Amino acid sequence: MPEARTPAPDRVTAVVVTYHPDVAALSELLDAVAPQVGMVVVVDNGSTPETLAALRTVVAAVDGEVVALGENLGIATAQNRGVERATAGGATAVLLLDQDSVPAPDMVAVLERALATPAPDGRPVGAVGAVARDDRDGEPPFVYAAQRFGPRRVELPTEPGARVEVAFLIASGCLVDLRALESVGPMREDFFIDHVDLEWGVRARRAGWVLYAVVGADLRHELGDDPRPVPGRDRTVHVQSVGRNYYMTRNTLLLVRSSLLPTAWRWGYLWWISKYTVYYVLAVAPRRRRVPLLLRGLRDGALGRSGPMPGS
C-alpha cells in the first residue's frame, strides 16, 4: 500500500457535476470552493444551451474549466470525466461536489489533514468526507458506519478533526486520493445515478482502503427533492423524483445480486428496498407514474439490467 501524503491545495482539483443547475446557487458553490483548491472542473450533464452559457460565465469567474458532455450520461460518467481531467492536470486528489452543496471556508484543509494521516492500524486512507447536513430538515448528518446488516447512520464525536470510519461516503464533499481511484477503479458508469458512491466505497474497503468522515469538515448539502415527515416517526424522508425511484430500486437489487456485499448486508438491503417501495407506493403521489417505474426498477435489477433508464 502507498505511503501517506499530504495533498497540497494546489494539487487538489474540485470536480463539480451539474445537471440543469440553479446558476446563482452554483456561483455560490464555486466562490466557496475555488479559494480552497488548485483547479475547478465543472462537468455538465446536458443542460440547455442557455443554462450552459450562464454556467460558463460563472465558471470563468473562478478560472475554472467546463467539460460539457452534451447529454445526460449520468453522475458516474461525469465524475469519471472530471477525474480524468484532474489527473491530466497533475492533481493528486479530487474533491467531488454536487451542484446543490456549499463547503465551509476551511473544509478542504480539514479534509486534507485527515487524508494525510494513516489509520491507527496502518491502513492507507483512500478517501475522507465532509459532514453533510441538510438545513431543511434538522436531521443528523449523513454519516454511515458499517454494521451487521449494512450501513447505519451514527452519532459523531464533537472533537474537531476527529475521524469516524464509515462504510461509504456520499460523493459530495468527498476528497479522494487519486492512488485509491487508480487501485480501486472508476465509478461504475452503468449505475448511472444512485448508489454510485456506495458501490465504490464497498470496493475500496474490500481493496484495503479505509474511508473516514471528518468532524469539522462541514458541507451544506440538499439530499433528495423534498423532505417530508414520516407518519408515526420522529424523522423525515427525502422524497425522490419518479426517475430516481427507478434507479434506486434497480441499483439496490444490482448490488444485492453482486458479489460485493456480505450476506447479512444483502438481507438488510432487501428489507430496506421493500420498505422503500411500500412507502412510495402507498404514500407519495403521483402513484400512477411512480408505481410502474418502481416495479420496472425491481424487475430490471432482478434481471441484472443496467445503464440509463429505458426511454429516458
N, C-alpha and C positions, 0 to 999 in steps of 0.2 A: 504494500500500500504506500502511496506517496506521503512525503513529509508534509507537515502543516506549513502553510504560507499565508502571509497577510496580504490580501488583495488591496493594493494601493487604490485610492479613489479614482485615479486616472486610468486604472486598468479594469474598472467596473463599467459595464455597459447596461443601461436600463433598456429593457425590451417591453414596449407598451403595445398591447393588442387592442385594436379598435374595430368597432362594427357599428356604423351609423351613430357616432358618438355625439353627445352634447358638447359642442366645441368649447363653450365657455368653461364647462367643468373640466374638460381635457386640458385647457390652458392652465387652470389652477394646479392640476396634477403636474404638468410639465414644469411650471415655475417652482414647484416644491422639490422636484427630484433633480432637475438639471444641475443645481449647485453641488449636489452630493456625489455625482458620478462623472466619469470622463467622457461619456458619449450617450446620447439618447437615440434610440431607433424605434420608430413607430411603424408597426406593421398593420396595414389596413385591410380588412376582410370585405372588400366590395362595397364601400359606401358610395353614395350618389356622387356624381361629378361636382355638384355644388358643395357638398359636405367635404369632399376630398380637397377641394381648392381652399376652403377655410381651414382645414386641418393642416395643409402645407404651410399656411401663413403662421399659425401658432407654433408649429414645429420649427420653422426657420427662425423664429424669435429667440429660441434657446439653442440655436446652431445644431439642431438635430437633423436626422435623416428620416425620410418616409420610404417605406417599401410598400408599394400598392400592389396587392395581389389581383385586383380586378374583379374578383368574385369571392363569395364566402367559401373558403376552403376549410374552415374550422379553426378552433383555437389552437389545437396541437400543431397543425401545419404552420400557422402564423408564428407560434413560439419557436418552432424549429428554424424557420427562415430568419427570424431575429437573432437566434443563437449563431447561425451561420455567418451573419453579418458581423456580429460581435467578435467571433473568432477571427475572421479575416482582418478585423481592425486591431487585433493584438490584445483583446481583453483576456483576463484570467478568471473572471467571474461575471455572471449575468444576474441582473435583478429583474425578475418578471413582475409585470404590473398589468392589471386590468384598467379599463378606461374609467371605472367608477371608484377609484381608490385615490387617496391623498396621503402621502407619507409625512410623518413628523420631520422637523428640520434635522434631527440627528439620527434618523432611523438607519440610514446606510452605515454610518460609523459604528453604531451599536452592533449591527449585523456583522460587519467586517471583523470586529474583535472576537465575536463568537465563532465565526467561521475559521479563524486562525488558530483556535485552541483545540487540540485533540480531545477526544473523550477521555474520562479518567482511566478507562481500561486500554487506552492507546488506539482505539479505532479511529479512522480518519472521519472527519466531518464532511459530508457531501453537500449539505445544504442547511441553511438556517432560515427561519421565517419570522416575520413580524407578528405581533399580537394584533390581529384584525378585529375591529369592533364595528358594528352597525349602529349608528346613533339613532336609528328609527325605532329600535325595539328594546334596548336596555338589557339584552341577553348577555350572558357571559361570552368571553371571546372565543373565536373559532379555533380551539386548540384540542387536538385529539390524540390521546395516547393509546398504545396497543394494549388491549385487554383480551380476555379469553375468547369472546365471541365477536371481536372486531374492534375498530377504533371507537373510543368513547370520549366525550368532552370531559376535560379535567379542570380542576381549580389550579390556579397559578400561584407560585410564591410571590411575595411582594418585593423582594430584593432586586433592584435594578441590575440588569445584566445576567440574572440567573437564567440558566438554560434548562428546558424541560424536554426530555427525549420524547419524540412523537412517532406515531405510526405513519403519518404523511403530513405534508404541508400544503395548505391551499396555495395555489400558484401566485396569486397577487401578494406582493411583499416577500417573495421567496428569493434569497440570494444563493445562487448555485455555483459551486466550484466547477469550472469547465472540465477539469480532470474527471470529476464524477460523471458528468454527461458523456464524456468520451468512454468511460468504463461501462456505464450502465446502458447507454444508448439514448436516442432521442425520445421525445414524447410520441405516444402512439397515435399516429395520424388517423387511423381508421375508426378511432373512437369519436372523432370529430369534436365533440364537446361533452362535458360531464364525465367525471371520474378519471380524467386525463391525469390530474395531479396525484390522485390516489394510486393509480396503476403504476406510475413512475416511482412513487415513493416506496411501494411494495418491492419493486425490482431493485431499487437502490439498497434497501435494507437487506434483502437477500444476498446482494453482492458484497456486503460487509461495510457499507457506509452508514453512518449514524446521522439522523436528522434531528434538529432542535428547533423549538420555538423559543424566542428570546424575550424575556421580560424587559420592558423599557424600549423595545423597538416597536413603536406604535404606528398603526395604519388605520385610517378611516376607510371603511370598505362597505359597499352595499352588496349584500348577498341575496340573490333572488329578486323577484319583481315586486312583491307586496307582502310585508309581514302582517300576519293575522293571528289573533288569539286562537288557541285550541280549546274547544268547549270542554270544561271539566278539568283542565290542566293549567297550571301556572306557568305557561310558556307560550311562545309564538312559533309559527311556521312561516318560512319564507316561500310564499306561493310562486310556483314557476309557470312559465308560459306553456301553451299546449305543445309546442315543438320540443321544449325541454323535457316534458313528461315522456315523450318517446325515447329520447336519448338516455334519460335516467333509468327507465325500466330496462331498455335493451342492454346498456353497458353494464348495469349491475349483473344481469344474467351472463353476459360475456365474461365478466370477472369470475363469477361462480363456476362457469364451465372451464376456466383456465386452470393451469397447474400452479398459479402464483399463490393462491390463498390457502392457509391452513384449513383443515376440515371444519374446525369449530367456527372459523370466520365465514365459511360458505353457508353454514346453517344460520349464522347470525344475519348475513345479508339476505338470505331467502326470507327470513322473518321480517326484516326491515322493509324489503320491497313489497311484501304482502301488505303491510300496514300502509305504506306509501300509496299503493294502488287503491286500496279500500278508501282511504281518506279522500283522494281526488275524485273517485267515482261518486262518493256519497255527498261530499261537502263543498266542492268547488265547481262553479259554473265557468264556462259553458260546457255542461256534461255531454251534450250531443257531439261536440267536437273532441272533447278530451278522451272519452271512453274508447272510441276506435283507435286513437293513437296510443293510448296506454296498452291496449290489447295487441296492437301491431308491434309495439316495442317488446312486449313479453314474448310474442311469437318469434320475432327476428332474433332476439337474444338467445332463446332456447335453440334456435336453428343455427346459431353461430354467424349470423349475418352482421356485417359492419359497414362502415362508410357513411356518407350523407344519407339522411332520411329520404326514402323514395318520394319523388315528387316535390322535393324542397327546392 
